[in-house]
Amino acid sequence: MDRIIEKLDRGWWIVSHEQKLWLPDGELPYG
């Protein structure tokens, strides 16, 4: 399961299984 995480100024993009999830203000949903 490949996952691409891009850190942006206002949050994170997580790209996994052809889905994009936007996380505002840099909080990851795991870890």
Residue frames as qw, qx, qy, qz and C-alpha x, y, z in Angstrom:
[[0.000, 0.887, 0.461, 0.000, 0.00, 0.00, 0.00],
 [0.461, 0.181, 0.015, 0.869, 1.84, 3.01, -1.29],
 [0.149, -0.891, -0.403, 0.148, 1.11, 6.33, 0.31],
 [0.425, 0.381, 0.020, 0.821, 2.36, 9.74, -0.71],
 [0.305, -0.808, -0.395, 0.313, 2.32, 12.46, 1.91],
 [0.382, 0.509, 0.082, 0.767, 2.93, 16.04, 0.82],
 [0.324, -0.595, -0.419, 0.604, 3.52, 18.69, 3.48],
 [0.190, 0.655, 0.295, 0.669, 2.07, 22.03, 2.54],
 [0.081, 0.295, -0.325, 0.895, 1.97, 25.33, 4.42],
 [0.527, -0.234, 0.132, -0.806, -1.65, 24.87, 5.45],
 [0.849, -0.124, 0.360, -0.365, -1.82, 21.11, 5.92],
 [0.336, -0.288, 0.865, 0.239, -1.13, 17.73, 4.38],
 [0.755, 0.296, -0.284, -0.512, -2.14, 15.91, 1.22],
 [0.474, -0.239, 0.847, -0.015, -2.22, 12.14, 1.62],
 [0.650, 0.380, -0.381, -0.536, -2.55, 10.26, -1.65],
 [0.282, -0.212, 0.928, -0.118, -3.36, 6.58, -1.21],
 [0.348, 0.312, 0.883, 0.052, -5.20, 4.05, -3.38],
 [0.132, 0.391, 0.521, 0.747, -6.07, 6.79, -5.90],
 [0.276, -0.847, -0.448, -0.073, -7.77, 8.81, -3.18],
 [0.294, 0.417, -0.249, 0.823, -6.70, 12.21, -1.93],
 [0.485, -0.710, -0.489, 0.148, -7.22, 13.17, 1.68],
 [0.189, 0.653, -0.140, 0.720, -6.66, 16.77, 2.78],
 [0.602, -0.536, -0.478, 0.349, -5.63, 17.33, 6.38],
 [0.048, 0.896, 0.004, 0.442, -5.70, 20.99, 7.48],
 [0.296, -0.838, 0.332, -0.315, -3.03, 22.40, 9.78],
 [0.328, 0.571, -0.738, 0.148, -0.69, 19.46, 9.63],
 [0.574, -0.299, 0.652, -0.395, -2.30, 16.85, 11.88],
 [0.379, 0.201, -0.852, -0.301, -1.82, 13.31, 10.66],
 [0.779, -0.263, -0.077, -0.563, -4.58, 10.81, 11.47],
 [0.963, -0.131, -0.210, 0.103, -2.11, 8.23, 12.80],
 [0.576, 0.306, -0.380, 0.656, 1.16, 8.03, 14.70]]
